[in-house]
Amino acid sequence: MRVLLIDDEQFYFKLLQKSLKESEYKLEYAKSGGEGLAKIPSFEPELLIVDLKLPELDGFEIVKRLRRDPKFSYIPVIVITSQDELSEKLKAFELGADDYLVKPFQPEELVARIGILARRGRAMQMAQKDTVSTSEATIVTVHSLRGGVGCSSIVVNLGLAFYKLWGKQTLLLDSVLTAGQVALLLDAKPNATWENLVGLEPENLDDAVVEEIMCSHKSGIRYVASPRYPIAADTFSAEELKVLMEKIKSHNDFVIVDTSHDFSDMTIHMLSMSSTILLVMAPEMASLRTTVSAMEIYDRLGISLDKVKIALNNNSSNAAIKQAQLEKVLKRPIDFVLPFEAGEVNRALNFGQPFILSNPDLPICLMLGKMAYALSGETHKALPPAVPSSTWKRVTSQLPKK
């Protein structure tokens, strides 16, 4: 069992080290609140011992952050302090602490309490895994009626931006059944694709089948790859797609969808079930015309234009049409503007190394982080992660002060 002690007095680490080792517990130590939070994702403690009086972040703040993050909320917490005050005990328990010890204490007493809480923590973790998430996944479908405007590249790098921002389960869904590029842009070799679903009846699309087609990438995200050989866009019925997407939504927090440059049944289904449609355009006449056409067809299909966001991808150093002129024709503002980044983007496309991973300080990467934040649900924005990532800190530091 893994135990993390966060205490600025190293004496207690040395005191507990022998007793916990004899009980076959692995003890990790952090001497400040910030250091302790940083160690949680990699060490994955099964129990936390936290001193209330700490530099940087105190024990109260650590407990509060853990309890509001579903990823760590099950971890039992024992708070320790040199002050035996009722007000401190009550505050700790209100925030979600499981037990309380006053310094000095006997190591044997702490070991006994750890054993009880550890069993409770494992039970809570299992219950958490067995419970189907009731929260709606954020689904962003990237679309354009014109090829060559960077949709697949945006899908991959935006998906990685969501993952780097929140650290939650993120899936890239390549719904282009003819020649999808998501796996190629990840330099990935999928062990399953959409082909694995061909011929399956809706009732046979169970969790095991869905898990099988969601391939893992070394970055931490998952993806569903396009078939190795083209298959017809109407291969899957509306009922099959509905069942599949419900399963995918229950397995992921964020789903970023790449679509064909058309209005096939597959594309329409993906657009309809999206939280947001990201309509991508370039600053040139042909792209402007297809963007206007796409908006008109969305409206005819009954797709709410309120969920459509327009992203202008500057794919050249000298835009043929200025942003103000584009907005005048569109009769609406452009929501996101991606800066021109020729060299790094081309290298990423050719070598399958997403630029948001290889060069995260590029202006386009910073913009993608802002896009991911803007397209995240209000629940995510209202509850910052227990262990904020560098991407989250960078993006939120640039938000307007309330």
Backbone hydrogen bonds, N-H to C=O, Kabsch-Sander energy under -0.5 kcal/mol:
donor,donor_aa,acceptor,acceptor_aa,energy
3,V,1,M,-0.5
3,V,26,K,-3.2
4,L,47,L,-2.2
5,L,3,V,-0.5
5,L,28,E,-2.9
6,I,4,L,-0.5
6,I,49,I,-3.0
7,D,5,L,-0.6
7,D,30,A,-2.2
10,Q,8,D,-0.8
12,Y,9,E,-1.5
13,F,9,E,-0.6
14,K,10,Q,-2.0
15,L,11,F,-2.2
16,L,12,Y,-2.1
17,Q,13,F,-2.0
18,K,14,K,-0.8
19,S,15,L,-0.6
20,L,16,L,-2.8
21,K,17,Q,-1.9
22,E,18,K,-2.2
23,S,19,S,-1.1
24,E,21,K,-1.7
25,Y,20,L,-3.1
26,K,1,M,-3.4
27,L,25,Y,-0.6
28,E,3,V,-2.8
30,A,5,L,-2.4
33,G,55,P,-1.5
36,G,32,S,-2.2
37,L,33,G,-2.4
38,A,34,G,-2.0
39,K,35,E,-1.3
40,I,36,G,-1.0
40,I,37,L,-0.5
43,F,39,K,-2.8
44,E,40,I,-2.4
46,E,2,R,-2.8
47,L,2,R,-1.0
48,L,76,P,-2.5
49,I,4,L,-2.8
50,V,48,L,-0.5
50,V,78,I,-2.6
51,D,6,I,-2.7
52,L,80,I,-2.0
54,L,52,L,-0.9
57,L,55,P,-1.9
59,G,52,L,-1.5
62,I,58,D,-1.7
63,V,59,G,-2.4
64,K,60,F,-2.3
65,R,61,E,-2.3
66,L,62,I,-2.2
67,R,63,V,-2.3
68,R,64,K,-1.0
69,D,66,L,-1.2
72,F,69,D,-1.8
73,S,69,D,-1.3
75,I,72,F,-1.7
78,I,48,L,-3.0
79,V,77,V,-0.5
79,V,99,D,-2.4
80,I,50,V,-2.6
81,T,101,L,-1.6
84,D,82,S,-0.6
85,E,83,Q,-1.4
89,K,85,E,-1.9
90,L,86,L,-2.8
91,K,87,S,-2.1
92,A,88,E,-2.4
93,F,89,K,-2.5
94,E,90,L,-2.3
95,L,91,K,-1.8
96,G,92,A,-0.7
96,G,93,F,-0.6
97,A,92,A,-2.5
98,D,77,V,-2.5
99,D,77,V,-1.4
101,L,79,V,-2.4
103,K,81,T,-3.0
109,E,106,Q,-0.8
110,L,106,Q,-1.6
111,V,107,P,-2.5
112,A,108,E,-1.9
113,R,109,E,-1.9
114,I,110,L,-2.5
115,G,111,V,-1.9
116,I,112,A,-1.4
117,L,113,R,-2.4
118,A,114,I,-2.8
119,R,115,G,-1.4
120,R,116,I,-1.5
121,G,117,L,-2.8
122,R,118,A,-2.3
123,A,119,R,-1.8
124,M,120,R,-2.2
125,Q,121,G,-2.3
126,M,122,R,-2.2
127,A,123,A,-2.1
128,Q,124,M,-2.2
129,K,125,Q,-2.0
130,D,126,M,-2.0
131,T,127,A,-1.0
138,T,253,D,-2.7
139,I,137,A,-0.6
140,V,138,T,-0.5
140,V,255,V,-2.6
141,T,139,I,-0.6
141,T,276,T,-2.5
142,V,140,V,-0.6
142,V,257,V,-3.0
143,H,278,L,-2.4
154,I,150,G,-2.3
155,V,151,C,-2.6
156,V,152,S,-2.2
157,N,153,S,-2.4
158,L,154,I,-2.9
159,G,155,V,-2.2
160,L,156,V,-1.9
161,A,157,N,-1.6
162,F,158,L,-2.2
163,Y,159,G,-2.0
164,K,160,L,-2.8
165,L,161,A,-2.0
166,W,162,F,-2.5
167,G,163,Y,-2.3
171,L,254,F,-2.7
172,L,222,R,-2.5
173,L,171,L,-0.6
173,L,256,I,-2.9
174,D,172,L,-0.7
174,D,224,V,-2.2
175,S,173,L,-1.1
175,S,258,D,-2.1
177,L,175,S,-1.0
180,G,176,V,-0.9
185,L,181,Q,-2.6
186,L,182,V,-1.1
187,D,184,L,-1.2
188,A,183,A,-2.7
194,W,225,A,-1.3
196,N,193,T,-1.7
197,L,194,W,-2.2
198,V,194,W,-0.5
198,V,195,E,-1.1
200,L,197,L,-2.0
204,N,201,E,-2.1
205,L,202,P,-1.5
206,D,204,N,-2.0
210,V,206,D,-2.1
211,E,207,D,-2.7
212,E,208,A,-1.6
213,I,209,V,-1.4
214,M,210,V,-1.0
215,C,213,I,-1.2
215,C,223,Y,-2.5
217,H,221,I,-2.5
220,G,217,H,-2.1
222,R,170,T,-2.5
223,Y,215,C,-2.3
224,V,172,L,-2.7
225,A,192,A,-0.6
225,A,223,Y,-0.6
231,I,177,L,-2.1
235,T,232,A,-1.7
241,L,237,S,-2.4
242,K,238,A,-2.2
243,V,239,E,-2.3
244,L,240,E,-2.6
245,M,241,L,-2.7
246,E,242,K,-2.0
247,K,243,V,-2.0
248,I,244,L,-2.6
249,K,245,M,-2.6
250,S,246,E,-1.5
251,H,247,K,-0.9
251,H,248,I,-0.7
252,N,248,I,-0.7
252,N,249,K,-0.6
253,D,169,Q,-2.1
254,F,169,Q,-2.0
255,V,138,T,-2.7
256,I,171,L,-2.8
257,V,140,V,-2.9
257,V,255,V,-0.5
258,D,173,L,-2.6
259,T,142,V,-1.0
262,D,260,S,-1.7
268,I,264,S,-2.8
269,H,265,D,-2.3
270,M,266,M,-2.2
271,L,267,T,-2.6
272,S,268,I,-2.4
273,M,269,H,-1.8
274,S,271,L,-0.9
275,S,139,I,-2.3
276,T,139,I,-2.1
277,I,307,K,-2.9
278,L,141,T,-2.8
278,L,276,T,-0.6
279,L,277,I,-0.9
279,L,309,K,-2.8
280,V,143,H,-2.5
280,V,278,L,-0.7
281,M,311,A,-2.4
284,E,282,A,-2.1
288,L,284,E,-2.1
289,R,285,M,-2.5
290,T,286,A,-2.0
291,T,287,S,-2.0
292,V,288,L,-2.3
293,S,289,R,-2.2
294,A,290,T,-2.5
295,M,291,T,-2.1
296,E,292,V,-2.0
297,I,293,S,-2.4
298,Y,294,A,-2.6
299,D,295,M,-1.9
300,R,296,E,-1.9
301,L,297,I,-2.2
302,G,299,D,-1.1
303,I,298,Y,-2.5
304,S,302,G,-0.5
307,K,304,S,-1.1
308,V,305,L,-1.3
309,K,277,I,-3.1
309,K,307,K,-0.5
311,A,279,L,-2.5
311,A,309,K,-0.5
312,L,310,I,-0.5
312,L,336,F,-3.2
313,N,281,M,-3.1
313,N,311,A,-0.7
314,N,312,L,-0.8
314,N,338,L,-2.1
315,N,313,N,-1.4
320,A,283,P,-0.9
321,I,283,P,-1.4
326,L,322,K,-2.1
327,E,323,Q,-2.5
328,K,324,A,-1.6
329,V,325,Q,-1.8
330,L,326,L,-2.6
331,K,327,E,-1.6
332,R,327,E,-1.2
335,D,310,I,-1.0
336,F,310,I,-2.0
338,L,312,L,-3.0
345,V,341,E,-1.2
346,N,342,A,-2.6
347,R,343,G,-2.1
348,A,344,E,-2.2
349,L,345,V,-2.3
350,N,346,N,-2.2
351,F,347,R,-2.0
352,G,348,A,-1.2
353,Q,348,A,-1.2
357,L,354,P,-1.8
358,S,354,P,-2.0
359,N,355,F,-2.6
362,L,359,N,-1.7
365,C,362,L,-0.6
366,L,362,L,-1.9
367,M,363,P,-2.0
368,L,364,I,-2.0
369,G,365,C,-2.0
370,K,366,L,-1.8
371,M,367,M,-2.5
372,A,368,L,-2.6
373,Y,369,G,-2.1
374,A,370,K,-2.6
375,L,371,M,-2.3
376,S,372,A,-0.6
376,S,373,Y,-1.1
381,K,377,G,-1.7
382,A,378,E,-2.1
383,L,379,T,-1.2
389,S,165,L,-0.5
393,K,389,S,-2.4
394,R,390,S,-2.3
395,V,391,T,-2.7
396,T,392,W,-2.7
397,S,393,K,-1.6
398,Q,394,R,-0.5
398,Q,395,V,-1.2
399,L,396,T,-1.1
